[in-house]
Amino acid sequence: MKADLILLTTSFFLLSASSLLSLPAGITDRLSADAFVERETAQADLLKWADKGGEGAVQQLLELWDDNEDPEIRERVQQVLRSLSDKDYQLEGKPYLGISMIEEIKNLDEKGDQMIGIVVTEILKGSPADSSKLRAGDMIVSLNGSGWKEGGAVNLFSDSIAKMKPFSEVVLEVERAGVEPFEVKVILRRCPVPNLVPGMGNLERLEAKAMEDFFGEWMTKKRSLEK
């Protein structure tokens, strides 16, 4: 009974929010305008409106998509819905850096205190790490200012990344032969598959499939809120 009440309350809230929103003036005419530039501008304006409108805006878009027979309008509304889904996709799930690594014991100071470095053995093509200044052979000596003094650094490093969120920025202190230590900043992305390792396939294709699957689930979830 309590769960039903929560569901009814949520549905009422979404209905109320949707009823208070109005689609941008003349948007259907603009989405099907003769000029390509006007159609593109209208789609961009619709996305900006939907980004600010929350769940109510999504319901309005679904209604516009269902009630309109113009294939141009339906296609552009679907692209807006897809953009909203892609944004939610990136904000959910676990992030990844995209490297293979091993740890190595080293001494960093005159006292001979043991420190552990993480050596990058491989960088996955198309990964966040691939877009940064990291190279295979680099040694990571700290993550966001914290280093490692005991074994198990690779697991600690991986666990720290996993606890973050996609779009988080990490700062890596890196040592490379022949140059002074330097910092590398990397923006994490959502991992497209669990336990990503080299050899699993083309990252771009894996991400595209993961986002497509997410879109189908996202649409089903949004549809259920209409009832």
C-alpha atoms as one frame of an Amber mdcrd trajectory, in Angstrom:
protein
   0.000   0.000   0.000   2.814   2.386   0.905   4.682   1.577  -2.330   1.495
   2.251  -4.345   1.106   5.591  -2.608   4.684   6.564  -3.442   4.150   5.559
  -7.067   0.940   7.574  -7.298   2.606  10.572  -5.688   5.536  10.364  -8.106
   3.208  10.045 -11.088   1.143  13.026  -9.900   4.300  15.103  -9.465   5.501
  14.263 -12.986   2.072  14.998 -14.433   1.962  18.325 -12.631   5.495  19.236
 -13.711   4.722  18.299 -17.303   1.529  20.339 -17.359   3.394  23.431 -16.145
   5.906  23.223 -18.988   5.334  24.516 -22.479   7.311  23.496 -25.509   9.310
  26.324 -27.101   7.033  28.512 -29.201   6.640  27.315 -32.801   9.043  24.439
 -32.272   7.200  21.944 -34.487   7.209  24.362 -37.433  10.875  25.109 -36.915
  11.828  21.429 -36.642  10.327  20.818 -40.088  11.318  24.117 -41.708  12.572
  24.133 -45.294  15.951  25.546 -44.297  18.364  22.975 -42.871  19.990  25.583
 -40.627  16.623  26.438 -39.090  15.916  22.768 -38.356  19.342  22.364 -36.727
  18.856  25.512 -34.640  15.406  24.362 -33.556  16.784  21.000 -32.426  19.542
  22.720 -30.438  16.985  25.036 -28.800  14.759  22.078 -27.957  17.675  20.289
 -26.298  18.529  23.372 -24.201  14.900  23.587 -23.101  14.747  19.884 -22.273
  18.021  20.047 -20.325  16.455  22.562 -17.964  13.000  20.982 -17.853  13.820
  17.691 -16.138  11.338  14.792 -16.179   8.473  17.031 -17.204  10.328  18.003
 -20.366  11.037  14.355 -21.179   7.329  13.547 -20.954   6.533  16.468 -23.248
   9.067  15.211 -25.768   7.596  11.711 -25.666   4.145  13.158 -26.321   5.485
  15.256 -29.197   7.175  12.190 -30.659   4.057  10.015 -30.322   1.566  12.582
 -31.579   3.461  13.794 -34.637   3.541  11.913 -37.921   6.180  14.097 -39.597
   9.293  11.877 -39.898  11.615  14.903 -39.728  10.118  16.073 -36.436  10.096
  12.559 -34.988  13.738  12.008 -35.936  14.883  15.284 -34.384  12.868  14.738
 -31.207  14.378  11.270 -30.947  17.850  12.778 -31.273  17.067  15.161 -28.400
  15.840  12.245 -26.290  18.981  10.339 -27.201  21.149  13.279 -26.098  19.380
  13.332 -22.720  19.839   9.583 -22.381  23.533   9.827 -23.291  24.012  12.453
 -20.593  22.372  10.211 -17.977  24.475   7.292 -19.212  27.702   9.171 -18.608
  26.651  10.283 -15.139  25.861   6.755 -13.976  28.030   3.679 -13.599  31.701
   3.296 -12.742  34.441   5.383 -14.368  37.642   4.108 -15.910  41.075   5.389
 -16.878  42.027   2.831 -19.502  45.476   1.491 -18.595  47.152  -1.799 -17.786
  49.672  -1.500 -14.952  52.088  -3.179 -12.581  53.629  -1.892  -9.394  57.301
  -1.363  -8.729  59.182  -0.685  -5.478  61.368   2.417  -5.473  63.087   4.787
  -3.028  62.177   8.431  -3.364  64.043  10.178  -0.538  67.407  10.271   1.182
  66.078   8.275   4.131  65.421   5.357   1.839  61.724   5.184   2.716  60.013
   2.661   0.479  57.565   4.035  -2.058  55.559   2.185  -4.660  55.225   3.375
  -8.221  52.592   2.195 -10.691  54.086   1.521 -14.113  51.810   1.920 -17.134
  52.303  -1.138 -19.338  49.566  -0.454 -21.888  47.074   2.285 -22.744  43.755
   1.318 -24.295  43.204   3.148 -27.560  40.295   5.560 -27.322  40.289   5.579
 -23.503  40.507   8.653 -21.253  44.183   7.847 -20.662  44.746   7.726 -24.411
  43.512  11.319 -24.657  46.009  12.460 -22.007  49.803  12.829 -21.929  50.306
   9.367 -20.426  52.532   6.907 -22.272  53.351   3.246 -21.816  56.396   3.054
 -19.537  55.387   6.047 -17.416  55.407   5.583 -13.662  52.511   7.029 -11.659
  53.740   7.982  -8.184  50.590   9.612  -6.819  46.874   9.977  -7.456  45.390
  13.329  -6.461  48.403  13.943  -4.241  48.413  10.558  -2.465  51.175   8.005
  -3.045  51.703   4.424  -1.900  54.219   2.971   0.563  53.114  -0.649   0.647
  52.338  -3.451  -1.745  48.889  -3.645  -3.312  49.183  -0.185  -4.862  47.567
  -1.313  -8.124  44.458  -2.489  -6.270  44.346   0.678  -4.169  44.693   2.776
  -7.317  41.916   0.857  -9.101  39.619   1.059  -6.060  40.154   4.819  -5.784
  39.211   5.309  -9.450  36.153   3.054  -9.088  34.828   5.152  -6.182  34.782
   8.285  -8.311  32.148   9.352 -10.820  32.360   9.727 -14.584  33.575  13.201
 -15.584  35.720  13.396 -12.455  39.151  14.889 -13.061  42.126  13.038 -11.610
  45.629  14.435 -11.220  48.460  11.956 -11.646  52.059  12.694 -10.687  54.141
  10.970 -13.327  57.810  10.135 -13.720  59.270   9.463 -17.154  62.854   8.642
 -18.077  64.819  11.674 -19.191  62.389  14.363 -18.025  61.414  16.075 -14.790
  58.376  14.656 -12.926  55.155  16.216 -14.173  51.389  16.161 -13.623  48.838
  14.617 -15.927  45.176  15.560 -15.641  42.630  13.072 -16.963  38.846  13.323
 -17.212  37.334   9.911 -16.458  34.501   8.416 -18.485  31.985   5.697 -17.741
  33.341   2.213 -18.315  31.326   0.617 -21.162  31.638  -2.960 -19.847  32.418
  -4.555 -16.467  36.060  -5.490 -15.882  37.432  -3.839 -19.003  40.772  -5.304
 -20.093  42.892  -5.042 -23.261  41.719  -7.283 -26.054  37.983  -6.989 -25.315
  37.417  -5.139 -28.570  37.213  -1.675 -30.054  36.401   0.794 -27.272  34.410
   3.056 -29.562  32.160   0.156 -30.566  31.824  -1.044 -26.972  30.786   2.420
 -25.839  28.352   2.822 -28.740  26.662  -0.502 -27.917  26.530   0.286 -24.190
  24.908   3.654 -24.896  22.429   2.093 -27.330  21.419  -0.535 -24.769  21.119
   2.155 -22.107  18.889   4.241 -24.388  16.462   1.343 -24.798  16.260   0.856
 -21.029  16.037   4.626 -20.478  13.106   4.945 -22.886  11.287   2.019 -21.254
  11.732   3.642 -17.846  10.507   7.034 -19.076   7.529   5.396 -20.785   6.521
   3.712 -17.555   6.249   7.124 -15.890   3.574   8.115 -18.413   1.152   5.513
 -17.046
